[in-house]
């Protein structure tokens, strides 16, 4: 896995007004990155995701379950204190 550092700093995002085929949502504006970070240079492969997924799967499952309305939850996943 190769990562590139994205340094802190400012840059202009979007298209300049005179650019050909410029669309409405491309207004040029200044962006500030306050803290440097690293980003992978390629897409995440299925193998990389499978190696990482078990570490976060329970968090995603918990978030998805909490976001469901109470009436759509399965009784086995619902605590008695959560019932209306």
C-alpha positions as CSV (number, residue, x, y, z in Angstrom):
1,X,0.0,0.0,0.0
2,X,1.4,3.4,-1.0
3,X,0.4,6.6,0.7
4,X,1.0,10.2,-0.2
5,X,1.1,13.0,2.2
6,X,-1.4,15.8,1.7
7,X,0.3,18.8,3.3
8,X,-1.4,21.5,5.4
9,X,-1.9,24.7,3.4
10,X,-4.3,26.5,1.1
11,X,-5.2,26.0,-2.5
12,X,-8.0,27.0,-5.0
13,X,-10.6,24.4,-5.8
14,X,-13.0,24.7,-8.7
15,X,-12.8,26.2,-12.2
16,X,-11.9,29.8,-13.1
17,X,-14.8,31.9,-14.4
18,X,-13.5,31.9,-18.0
19,X,-12.9,28.2,-18.4
20,X,-14.8,26.5,-21.2
21,X,-17.6,24.1,-20.3
22,X,-17.6,25.3,-16.7
23,X,-20.7,24.3,-14.8
24,X,-22.6,26.1,-12.0
25,X,-21.2,24.0,-9.2
26,X,-17.6,24.7,-10.1
27,X,-17.1,28.1,-8.5
28,X,-13.5,28.6,-7.6
29,X,-12.9,29.0,-3.9
30,X,-10.0,28.9,-1.5
31,X,-9.7,25.7,0.6
32,X,-7.5,25.4,3.7
33,X,-6.2,22.1,5.0
34,X,-5.4,22.7,8.6
35,X,-3.5,19.4,9.3
36,X,-1.5,17.2,6.9
37,X,-2.9,13.7,6.3
38,X,-2.0,10.7,4.2
39,X,-4.2,9.2,1.4
40,X,-3.8,5.9,-0.4
41,X,-2.6,6.3,-4.0
42,X,-5.0,3.6,-5.4
43,X,-8.4,2.3,-4.6
44,X,-8.8,-0.1,-1.6
45,X,-8.7,-3.7,-2.9
46,X,-11.1,-6.3,-1.7
47,X,-8.3,-8.0,0.2
48,X,-7.4,-4.8,2.0
49,X,-11.0,-4.2,2.9
50,X,-11.4,-7.8,4.2
51,X,-8.3,-7.4,6.3
52,X,-9.7,-4.2,7.8
53,X,-13.4,-4.9,7.9
54,X,-13.5,-7.2,11.0
55,X,-12.1,-4.3,13.0
56,X,-14.9,-1.9,12.1
57,X,-17.8,-4.2,11.2
58,X,-19.4,-4.1,14.7
59,X,-19.2,-0.3,14.8
60,X,-21.1,-0.1,11.4
61,X,-23.6,-2.7,12.6
62,X,-24.2,-0.7,15.8
63,X,-24.6,2.6,13.9
64,X,-27.0,1.1,11.4
65,X,-29.1,-0.6,14.2
66,X,-29.3,2.6,16.2
67,X,-30.4,4.6,13.2
68,X,-33.4,2.3,12.5
69,X,-36.8,3.3,13.9
70,X,-37.7,1.3,16.9
71,X,-40.7,-0.3,15.2
72,X,-38.4,-1.7,12.4
73,X,-36.0,-3.4,14.8
74,X,-36.2,-7.1,15.4
75,X,-37.4,-8.0,18.9
76,X,-34.2,-9.9,19.6
77,X,-32.1,-6.8,18.9
78,X,-34.3,-4.5,20.9
79,X,-33.9,-4.0,24.7
80,X,-37.1,-3.8,26.7
81,X,-36.1,-0.3,27.9
82,X,-36.2,0.9,24.2
83,X,-39.7,-0.3,23.5
84,X,-42.4,2.4,23.4
